[in-house]
Amino acid sequence: MKIPFLQPNPSRLSQLGAELAQIEDSGVFSNYGPVNTRFERGLTDALFDGVGGCVTVCNATIGLMLAIRHGVDAMADRSARGRAEAGRRRYALMPSFTFAATAHAAIWCGLTPLLCDIDPDTWLPCREAEDALLEQYAGQIAVIVPYATFGNCLDMERYDRISEEQGIAVVVDAASSLGSLDVLGRGFGTGSRHSVVFSMHATKTFAVAEGGVIYNADPDALAAIRAMGNFGFTEPRVARLPGLNSKLGEVTALQALAKLAEFPSVVEHRIALAEQYARALPGWTLQKMVGRRHAHQFMPMLVPASYPGTRAGFLDELRHHGVGAATYFSPHLVEQPYFRDTCVAGDLRVTERIASRIVALPMSDALTCEHVRLICTLLRELAPLAPPTWVAADMLATVAALSAGD
Ligand SMILES: *Cc1c(COP(=O)(O)O)cnc(C)c1O
């Protein structure tokens, strides 16, 4: 068996010769060009019911930086109270169970990540943990950056409420959520007036190369973010906003446009694989999913307590049998030296338990249900959950022998 963990599958530029020639002939290679505009509109129509809009970015990490800076500034500018409180608000509330990028983005914005625990079933940020930190750090939190864990869907109304009541900005790290549908069957994030940031990295389900998208249903927010991503220019070469350069080139936009066309079948295929995993691993702890459909970047699960060895041993066994696997997100943030030194952490008991046992299993456009069947057979051999049948037979024999001796 030789099954890689991920097999990045961006659309093939080599088959887009005519479109590439068009870009070359147009002389427009970046600066929110025509291909980029077609992609932004197409994505909004296909994934967000045409509600709101998107701005592309060169990657989701820069997208998070932009969105956090924009969200925090906009909240401070909203009222006299906002302006007065801005100086005290220096924390970015986020889970420790996320990718390094979430924390890095907040730190680049001059904020200190305040790390909360996750829910034991959905692995989304834990409500009680967030509420406890919101209370403990009242008036000091500038932004909440919940992570939509592995494409799972967050309760966006809850964050709207917190934002409204407590004057806190919200930016959603939805890096692996393009293609996930919420409980109402809408693309995750649809209608949100807080920025929702998606990644199009080659390893994500919406595989491009480097790239990302900021979604927001508020056209003013989107216009400001677009300007901030182009040096803060609100008119040619006049900076009126904090700026950087986060633009996506036309060639990458072309790849994104091609991925959009094939995306429904990519998501369908991965859902079939995830269902196959779930069917073949009864009793194993998989992520509890919220929402109608998920874009499955990979297949996370917990090493069963019945496995006699360590997680490292479990991964070695998988490798030995030719199955690629990974440990997203272990180490979680506060286990990494840079974040230990720069972040503040709340109680992380659930995060520690989940992170220490998590293993991400293979998922890709090229993976087949037969591959999944083979992987699951191997897993069940490594860590049998129910007592093997010979134990039951043995016990029956013992009982029989005891009865006979009466
Ligand atoms: C992939 C990922 C990112 C970063 O996305 P890039 O486009 O690679 O910058 C951020 N957050 C999470 C949770 C991710 O999984």
PDBQT file of the ligand as one rigid body, heavy atoms in Angstrom, charges set to zero:
ROOT
HETATM    1  C1  LIG A 501      -3.987  26.983   5.807  1.00  0.00    +0.000 C 
HETATM    2  C2  LIG A 501      -4.381  27.794   6.987  1.00  0.00    +0.000 A 
HETATM    3  C3  LIG A 501      -4.061  29.161   7.081  1.00  0.00    +0.000 A 
HETATM    4  C4  LIG A 501      -3.139  29.860   6.136  1.00  0.00    +0.000 C 
HETATM    5  O1  LIG A 501      -3.516  29.876   4.833  1.00  0.00    +0.000 OA
HETATM    6  P1  LIG A 501      -2.442  30.369   3.745  1.00  0.00    +0.000 P 
HETATM    7  O2  LIG A 501      -3.290  30.663   2.547  1.00  0.00    +0.000 OA
HETATM    8  O3  LIG A 501      -1.505  29.235   3.539  1.00  0.00    +0.000 OA
HETATM    9  O4  LIG A 501      -1.756  31.578   4.277  1.00  0.00    +0.000 OA
HETATM   10  C5  LIG A 501      -4.543  29.876   8.155  1.00  0.00    +0.000 A 
HETATM   11  N1  LIG A 501      -5.267  29.294   9.115  1.00  0.00    +0.000 NA
HETATM   12  C6  LIG A 501      -5.578  27.985   9.084  1.00  0.00    +0.000 A 
HETATM   13  C7  LIG A 501      -6.391  27.396  10.173  1.00  0.00    +0.000 C 
HETATM   14  C8  LIG A 501      -5.126  27.189   8.029  1.00  0.00    +0.000 A 
HETATM   15  O5  LIG A 501      -5.429  25.881   8.027  1.00  0.00    +0.000 OA
ENDROOT
TORSDOF 0
